[in-house]
Amino acid sequence: MAHEVRIPKLGVAVEQGQITEWLCADGDTVAAGQAIYVLATDKTETEVESPADGQISIIGEVDEDYPVGTVVATIN
């Protein structure tokens, strides 16, 4: 079953975030809890962790803004 990696809601007023860096490459094997990308909002920069073990398929682009809840990768 594929696990979706989404843009998290980091605060009450946060409605979107920007991926500033992927910390892994498309097709890499990742572990649950491993930092996989850096998300910037107007107030903070946060490393987002993988929700599962598996191979990552990256959808989201660096330097793009995404609304909270947008799927930016899948893990199989």
C-alpha positions, 0 to 999 in steps of 0.5 A, a space after each residue: 500500500 502506498 503512503 502519501 507524503 503531504 504538506 503538514 499544517 504547522 500552525 493554526 494560521 498556516 495555509 501553505 508551505 514551500 519545499 526548499 530542499 529534498 533531503 533524499 532523491 527520487 527512488 531512494 529507500 527511506 525509513 519511517 522518521 527519516 527527514 525527507 524534505 525541508 518545508 518553509 512557511 512565513 515563520 519557520 523552516 522544518 524538516 518533515 519526516 517520512 511516515 513509512 519505510 519504503 521507496 520514495 516517489 517525489 512529486 513536489 518541486 523545490 521552490 514551489 508553494 503548496 497548500 496544506 494537505 497537498 501530496 508531494 510524494 508517495 512511499 511504496 
